[in-house]
């Protein structure tokens, strides 16, 4: 366990571990805990109190190991900081966790003391976070001369919703600005997920290279560019089998206007076998954006041979299938208005009250993640190859995006959803002001 704990207290696993622990706590102690209904609890050995104590044990082991390696672990990227400052941290959930552990004496005395010390450290970091947020709020709610500008939430939302974002004008401007940049080359070998698997120099007579050359011509001519959703592609300058794609989330979906990046490899057996496609916009491996888009980057699609539903016409055909079909399928079949129903078995509750309620809750989480990781994170750390695309996309779409965010906020499914989304949108507004 100590070997594992040493790994989990260091980046990038520290943030993923913190996100996982907070996710478990949200399920067991959060607003939806009352909906947790497990049949045959004894059969499956399901005991929420035992799970909460096991989470505490894991947290303490990782944190203790971090304390022992204080010189080796970055003070700003370790587990304690990741846990304390994670956007999904909710004090009421942690308080519930603490109360259950204390009330039922689920930890032995030494562990309870360590847990109390851990919470004190968490509280210290939380105070720093809240102080910084308060300063940002104060700055954002003041005019250039320092005078208060009224209720900042209502002010910016009222202004955003009053904006006239006429489709024709926006479409023409967006296409004029970005059409010429939809397909280009870039140096990807230092950042691409599959750089070590690329072939490098390809035999000009190989079936693979001939297929890639056909793909290049087809993609350059056919990639769709529209403000409602666009696809941009970069191919490595030297290793033509390395490709990176940015898809902007389709309008009127919980992915709307976010920038989602995918790393793609043409395997040695291409085109007999489909390209390998992995999503890299995952919040550091912590966010599952869709039943077909896993937190580890896996993309489930019949065309890719990673999902085994559908009929033969949806599977990869070496003679007719191509990468553009894959990208359009992700854009149009995965990033849809109600993605929860992509989950096998959920189609049966579509158009029912229960199904619609669940779908709204599912979309609420995706909205937060889209703003947080497909907007704010992309603006702060633009993906290699798309630096200019990201800047121009958000500059042109700024008013549309803020109008969308305002509508999401006004239609929040719960106070907790509104709180998390508003925090993410406040960060987005600050980043948009820098463009």
RARA-V637294 format. One record per pair of residues at least 6 apart in sequence whose C-alpha atoms are under 8 Angstrom apart, sorted by the first residue. I is the first residue (numbers start at 0). J is the second residue. D is the distance in Angstrom with one decimal. If there is no record, write none. Layout:
# RARA-V637294
i = (I & I)
j = (J & J)
d = (D & D)
This chain:
# RARA-V637294
i = (1 & 1 & 4 & 4 & 4 & 5 & 5 & 5 & 6 & 6 & 7 & 7 & 7 & 7 & 8 & 8 & 8 & 8 & 8 & 8 & 8 & 9 & 9 & 9 & 9 & 9 & 9 & 10 & 10 & 11 & 13 & 13 & 13 & 13 & 14 & 14 & 14 & 14 & 14 & 14 & 15 & 15 & 15 & 16 & 17 & 17 & 17 & 17 & 18 & 18 & 18 & 18 & 19 & 20 & 20 & 21 & 21 & 21 & 24 & 24 & 24 & 24 & 25 & 25 & 25 & 26 & 26 & 27 & 27 & 27 & 28 & 28 & 28 & 28 & 29 & 29 & 30 & 37 & 40 & 48 & 48 & 48 & 49 & 51 & 51 & 52 & 52 & 52 & 55 & 56 & 59 & 59 & 59 & 59 & 61 & 62 & 62 & 62 & 65 & 65 & 65 & 74 & 75 & 79 & 79 & 80 & 80 & 82 & 82 & 83 & 83 & 83 & 83 & 84 & 84 & 84 & 86 & 87 & 99 & 100 & 139 & 140 & 140 & 140 & 140 & 140 & 141 & 141 & 142 & 156 & 156 & 156 & 159 & 159 & 159 & 159 & 160 & 160 & 160 & 162 & 162 & 164 & 164 & 169 & 169 & 170 & 170 & 173 & 173 & 173 & 173 & 174 & 174 & 174 & 176 & 177 & 177 & 177 & 178 & 180 & 180 & 181 & 181 & 181 & 181 & 181 & 181 & 182 & 182 & 182 & 182 & 182 & 182 & 183 & 183 & 183 & 184 & 184 & 184 & 184 & 184 & 185 & 185 & 185 & 185 & 185 & 186 & 186 & 186 & 186 & 187 & 187 & 187 & 187 & 187 & 187 & 187 & 187 & 188 & 188 & 188 & 188 & 190 & 191 & 191 & 191 & 192 & 193 & 193 & 193 & 193 & 194 & 197 & 197 & 197 & 197 & 197 & 198 & 198 & 198 & 199 & 199 & 199 & 199 & 200 & 200 & 201 & 202 & 203 & 206 & 206 & 207 & 207 & 207 & 207 & 210 & 210 & 211 & 211 & 211 & 214 & 214 & 217 & 218 & 221 & 222 & 222 & 222 & 222 & 223 & 223 & 224 & 224 & 226 & 227 & 227 & 227 & 227 & 227 & 228 & 228 & 228 & 228 & 228 & 228 & 228 & 229 & 229 & 229 & 229 & 230 & 230 & 230 & 230 & 230 & 231 & 231 & 231 & 232 & 232 & 232 & 232 & 233 & 233 & 233 & 233 & 234 & 234 & 234 & 234 & 235 & 235 & 240 & 240 & 240 & 241 & 241 & 241 & 241 & 242 & 242 & 242 & 243 & 243 & 243 & 243 & 243 & 244 & 244 & 244 & 244 & 245 & 245 & 245 & 245 & 245 & 246 & 246 & 246 & 246 & 247 & 247 & 247 & 247 & 247 & 247 & 248 & 248 & 248 & 248 & 248 & 248 & 248 & 248 & 249 & 249 & 249 & 249 & 249 & 249 & 250 & 251 & 252 & 252 & 252 & 252 & 253 & 253 & 253 & 253 & 253 & 253 & 253 & 254 & 254 & 254 & 254 & 255 & 256 & 256 & 257 & 257 & 257 & 257 & 258 & 258 & 258 & 258 & 259 & 259 & 259 & 259 & 260 & 260 & 260 & 260 & 261 & 261 & 261 & 261 & 261 & 262 & 262 & 262 & 262 & 263 & 263 & 263 & 263 & 264 & 264 & 264 & 265 & 265 & 265 & 266 & 266 & 266 & 266 & 270 & 270 & 271 & 271 & 272 & 272 & 273 & 273 & 273 & 273 & 273 & 273 & 274 & 274 & 275 & 276 & 276 & 276 & 277 & 277 & 277 & 278 & 278 & 278 & 278 & 279 & 280 & 280 & 280 & 281 & 281 & 281 & 281 & 281 & 281 & 282 & 284 & 284 & 284 & 285 & 285 & 286 & 286 & 286 & 287 & 287 & 287 & 288 & 288 & 288 & 289 & 289 & 289 & 289 & 289 & 290 & 290 & 290 & 290 & 291 & 291 & 291 & 291 & 291 & 291 & 291 & 292 & 292 & 298 & 299 & 299 & 300 & 300 & 301 & 301 & 301 & 301 & 301 & 301 & 302 & 302 & 302 & 302 & 303 & 303 & 303 & 304 & 304 & 333 & 337 & 337 & 338 & 338 & 339 & 339 & 339 & 339 & 340 & 340 & 340 & 345 & 348 & 349 & 359 & 360 & 363 & 363 & 363 & 364 & 366 & 366 & 367 & 367 & 367 & 367 & 370 & 370 & 370 & 370 & 371 & 371 & 371 & 374 & 375 & 375 & 375 & 375 & 377 & 378 & 378 & 378 & 379 & 381 & 390 & 393 & 394 & 394 & 397 & 401 & 404 & 408 & 408 & 408 & 411)
j = (60 & 64 & 60 & 61 & 64 & 61 & 64 & 65 & 12 & 13 & 13 & 16 & 61 & 78 & 61 & 62 & 64 & 65 & 72 & 77 & 78 & 65 & 72 & 73 & 76 & 77 & 78 & 76 & 77 & 283 & 76 & 77 & 78 & 81 & 76 & 77 & 78 & 81 & 82 & 283 & 283 & 284 & 285 & 78 & 78 & 81 & 82 & 85 & 82 & 85 & 87 & 285 & 285 & 54 & 58 & 82 & 87 & 88 & 51 & 92 & 93 & 96 & 31 & 32 & 92 & 32 & 35 & 35 & 47 & 51 & 92 & 93 & 95 & 96 & 91 & 92 & 415 & 45 & 46 & 99 & 100 & 105 & 105 & 96 & 100 & 100 & 105 & 106 & 114 & 110 & 110 & 113 & 114 & 117 & 78 & 78 & 79 & 117 & 72 & 77 & 78 & 80 & 81 & 120 & 121 & 121 & 124 & 88 & 121 & 121 & 122 & 124 & 125 & 124 & 125 & 128 & 419 & 419 & 105 & 106 & 151 & 147 & 148 & 149 & 150 & 151 & 147 & 148 & 148 & 401 & 402 & 405 & 398 & 401 & 402 & 405 & 402 & 405 & 406 & 398 & 402 & 398 & 399 & 226 & 395 & 225 & 226 & 225 & 226 & 392 & 395 & 224 & 225 & 226 & 391 & 224 & 388 & 391 & 224 & 231 & 388 & 219 & 222 & 224 & 230 & 231 & 232 & 218 & 219 & 222 & 231 & 232 & 233 & 232 & 233 & 234 & 233 & 234 & 235 & 236 & 384 & 233 & 234 & 235 & 236 & 384 & 235 & 236 & 237 & 384 & 194 & 234 & 235 & 236 & 241 & 243 & 383 & 384 & 194 & 235 & 238 & 241 & 383 & 241 & 243 & 262 & 262 & 241 & 262 & 263 & 264 & 241 & 238 & 240 & 241 & 264 & 266 & 238 & 240 & 267 & 237 & 238 & 239 & 240 & 237 & 238 & 208 & 208 & 209 & 269 & 270 & 267 & 268 & 269 & 270 & 269 & 270 & 239 & 240 & 265 & 321 & 322 & 323 & 323 & 323 & 229 & 230 & 231 & 323 & 229 & 230 & 230 & 231 & 396 & 248 & 249 & 250 & 255 & 256 & 246 & 247 & 248 & 249 & 250 & 255 & 256 & 246 & 247 & 248 & 249 & 244 & 245 & 246 & 247 & 326 & 244 & 245 & 246 & 242 & 243 & 244 & 245 & 242 & 243 & 244 & 384 & 240 & 241 & 242 & 243 & 241 & 242 & 264 & 265 & 266 & 262 & 263 & 264 & 265 & 262 & 263 & 264 & 260 & 261 & 262 & 263 & 384 & 260 & 261 & 262 & 263 & 258 & 259 & 260 & 261 & 385 & 258 & 259 & 260 & 330 & 254 & 255 & 256 & 257 & 258 & 259 & 254 & 255 & 256 & 257 & 258 & 259 & 330 & 334 & 255 & 256 & 330 & 331 & 334 & 335 & 256 & 336 & 334 & 335 & 336 & 337 & 335 & 336 & 362 & 363 & 365 & 366 & 369 & 334 & 365 & 366 & 369 & 369 & 396 & 400 & 369 & 370 & 373 & 374 & 373 & 374 & 377 & 389 & 278 & 279 & 280 & 373 & 278 & 279 & 280 & 382 & 276 & 277 & 278 & 279 & 280 & 276 & 277 & 278 & 279 & 274 & 275 & 276 & 277 & 274 & 275 & 276 & 273 & 274 & 275 & 272 & 273 & 274 & 275 & 317 & 318 & 316 & 317 & 315 & 317 & 302 & 303 & 304 & 315 & 317 & 321 & 303 & 322 & 303 & 297 & 298 & 303 & 296 & 297 & 298 & 292 & 296 & 297 & 298 & 296 & 296 & 372 & 373 & 287 & 288 & 294 & 295 & 296 & 372 & 372 & 294 & 295 & 296 & 294 & 295 & 293 & 294 & 368 & 293 & 294 & 295 & 294 & 365 & 368 & 333 & 334 & 338 & 339 & 341 & 338 & 339 & 341 & 342 & 297 & 298 & 299 & 300 & 333 & 341 & 342 & 298 & 299 & 305 & 305 & 306 & 306 & 307 & 307 & 308 & 309 & 313 & 314 & 315 & 313 & 314 & 315 & 325 & 314 & 315 & 325 & 314 & 315 & 341 & 358 & 362 & 358 & 362 & 345 & 358 & 361 & 362 & 346 & 349 & 358 & 354 & 354 & 355 & 412 & 412 & 411 & 412 & 416 & 416 & 407 & 420 & 416 & 419 & 420 & 423 & 420 & 423 & 424 & 427 & 423 & 424 & 427 & 427 & 423 & 426 & 427 & 430 & 389 & 389 & 390 & 430 & 430 & 389 & 434 & 431 & 431 & 434 & 431 & 428 & 424 & 417 & 420 & 421 & 417)
d = (7.5 & 7.3 & 6.4 & 4.7 & 6.2 & 7.0 & 6.0 & 7.0 & 6.9 & 7.8 & 5.0 & 6.4 & 6.4 & 7.4 & 5.7 & 6.9 & 7.1 & 5.5 & 7.5 & 5.6 & 4.9 & 7.9 & 6.0 & 7.7 & 7.2 & 5.4 & 6.9 & 6.0 & 6.4 & 7.3 & 7.2 & 5.7 & 4.6 & 6.7 & 7.5 & 7.4 & 6.4 & 5.2 & 7.3 & 7.7 & 6.8 & 6.6 & 5.6 & 7.5 & 6.3 & 6.0 & 4.8 & 7.6 & 7.1 & 7.2 & 7.7 & 6.5 & 7.3 & 6.9 & 7.7 & 7.6 & 7.1 & 6.6 & 7.5 & 6.7 & 7.5 & 7.3 & 7.8 & 7.5 & 6.4 & 5.5 & 7.7 & 7.9 & 6.7 & 7.7 & 5.4 & 8.0 & 6.1 & 6.5 & 7.9 & 5.5 & 8.0 & 7.7 & 7.2 & 7.2 & 7.7 & 7.9 & 7.8 & 6.8 & 7.4 & 6.6 & 6.0 & 6.9 & 7.6 & 7.9 & 7.8 & 7.3 & 6.7 & 7.6 & 7.4 & 6.6 & 6.5 & 7.8 & 6.9 & 7.3 & 7.3 & 7.4 & 7.9 & 7.9 & 7.0 & 7.8 & 7.0 & 7.3 & 7.8 & 5.3 & 7.7 & 6.1 & 6.0 & 7.1 & 6.6 & 6.7 & 7.4 & 7.2 & 8.0 & 6.7 & 7.5 & 6.0 & 5.6 & 7.1 & 7.4 & 5.3 & 4.4 & 5.2 & 5.8 & 7.7 & 7.2 & 5.4 & 6.4 & 5.9 & 4.8 & 7.2 & 5.1 & 7.1 & 7.9 & 6.9 & 7.6 & 7.3 & 6.5 & 7.1 & 8.0 & 6.2 & 5.8 & 6.9 & 6.1 & 7.8 & 6.8 & 6.2 & 6.3 & 7.7 & 7.8 & 7.4 & 7.4 & 7.9 & 6.3 & 7.6 & 7.6 & 7.6 & 7.0 & 7.4 & 7.0 & 4.5 & 6.1 & 7.5 & 5.6 & 7.9 & 6.1 & 5.0 & 6.0 & 6.6 & 5.1 & 6.5 & 5.0 & 4.7 & 5.6 & 5.4 & 7.9 & 5.9 & 6.0 & 5.2 & 5.7 & 5.5 & 5.4 & 5.9 & 8.0 & 7.3 & 7.8 & 7.7 & 5.4 & 7.9 & 7.5 & 7.9 & 7.2 & 7.4 & 5.2 & 7.1 & 8.0 & 7.9 & 7.4 & 7.6 & 7.7 & 6.5 & 6.2 & 7.3 & 7.4 & 7.5 & 6.5 & 7.1 & 6.6 & 6.1 & 6.5 & 7.2 & 7.8 & 7.0 & 7.1 & 7.5 & 6.8 & 4.7 & 7.3 & 7.6 & 7.5 & 6.6 & 6.4 & 7.0 & 7.4 & 7.7 & 7.7 & 6.9 & 7.1 & 5.4 & 6.4 & 7.5 & 6.5 & 7.6 & 7.5 & 7.9 & 7.0 & 7.0 & 7.9 & 6.4 & 8.0 & 7.7 & 6.0 & 7.1 & 7.4 & 5.5 & 5.9 & 6.3 & 8.0 & 7.6 & 7.8 & 5.5 & 5.0 & 7.8 & 7.3 & 7.2 & 5.1 & 5.7 & 4.6 & 6.6 & 7.9 & 7.0 & 5.8 & 5.3 & 7.8 & 8.0 & 7.0 & 5.8 & 4.6 & 6.6 & 7.9 & 5.7 & 5.1 & 6.5 & 7.1 & 5.8 & 4.5 & 6.4 & 5.8 & 5.2 & 6.3 & 6.4 & 7.7 & 6.0 & 4.5 & 6.4 & 5.6 & 6.3 & 5.6 & 4.9 & 7.4 & 7.7 & 6.1 & 5.1 & 6.8 & 6.1 & 5.0 & 6.2 & 7.2 & 5.8 & 4.7 & 5.9 & 8.0 & 5.7 & 5.2 & 6.5 & 7.7 & 6.3 & 5.5 & 4.5 & 6.4 & 7.7 & 5.9 & 5.3 & 6.5 & 7.1 & 8.0 & 7.3 & 5.3 & 5.4 & 4.7 & 6.2 & 4.6 & 4.4 & 4.7 & 5.1 & 6.5 & 7.2 & 7.3 & 6.8 & 5.0 & 6.4 & 7.1 & 7.9 & 6.9 & 7.6 & 6.6 & 6.4 & 7.1 & 5.8 & 4.2 & 7.4 & 7.9 & 6.5 & 5.8 & 7.6 & 5.9 & 5.0 & 7.3 & 6.7 & 7.1 & 6.7 & 5.8 & 7.9 & 7.9 & 6.9 & 5.9 & 6.9 & 4.6 & 5.3 & 4.8 & 6.4 & 7.0 & 7.5 & 7.5 & 7.6 & 5.6 & 5.9 & 5.9 & 5.6 & 5.6 & 7.7 & 6.6 & 5.5 & 4.2 & 5.6 & 7.5 & 6.0 & 5.4 & 6.3 & 6.8 & 6.7 & 5.5 & 4.6 & 6.5 & 5.7 & 5.1 & 6.7 & 7.5 & 4.8 & 6.5 & 7.5 & 7.7 & 6.2 & 7.0 & 5.3 & 8.0 & 7.8 & 5.0 & 7.4 & 6.9 & 7.2 & 5.5 & 7.5 & 6.3 & 7.8 & 8.0 & 6.9 & 7.2 & 7.2 & 7.3 & 6.5 & 7.9 & 4.8 & 5.2 & 5.9 & 7.3 & 4.4 & 6.5 & 6.8 & 5.9 & 7.8 & 6.9 & 6.8 & 6.8 & 7.5 & 5.6 & 7.4 & 6.8 & 7.4 & 5.9 & 5.0 & 5.3 & 7.3 & 5.4 & 7.7 & 7.4 & 4.8 & 7.5 & 4.8 & 4.3 & 8.0 & 7.3 & 6.2 & 7.7 & 7.4 & 7.8 & 6.2 & 7.1 & 7.9 & 7.2 & 6.7 & 6.1 & 5.4 & 7.8 & 5.7 & 4.7 & 7.1 & 6.8 & 7.2 & 7.8 & 5.0 & 6.5 & 7.1 & 4.8 & 5.0 & 5.0 & 8.0 & 6.0 & 6.7 & 7.0 & 5.9 & 5.2 & 7.4 & 5.9 & 4.5 & 4.7 & 6.6 & 7.3 & 6.5 & 7.6 & 6.8 & 7.1 & 7.5 & 6.4 & 7.2 & 7.8 & 7.7 & 7.3 & 5.9 & 6.5 & 7.8 & 5.4 & 7.2 & 7.7 & 7.9 & 4.9 & 6.8 & 7.1 & 6.7 & 7.2 & 6.9 & 6.6 & 7.5 & 7.8 & 7.5 & 8.0 & 6.8 & 5.1 & 6.7 & 7.9 & 6.2 & 6.6 & 7.1 & 5.5 & 7.8 & 7.7 & 7.0 & 7.9 & 6.8 & 5.3 & 6.8 & 7.2 & 6.9 & 7.1 & 6.8 & 7.5 & 6.6 & 7.0 & 7.4 & 7.4 & 6.4 & 7.1 & 7.9 & 7.0 & 5.9 & 6.9 & 7.0 & 5.3)
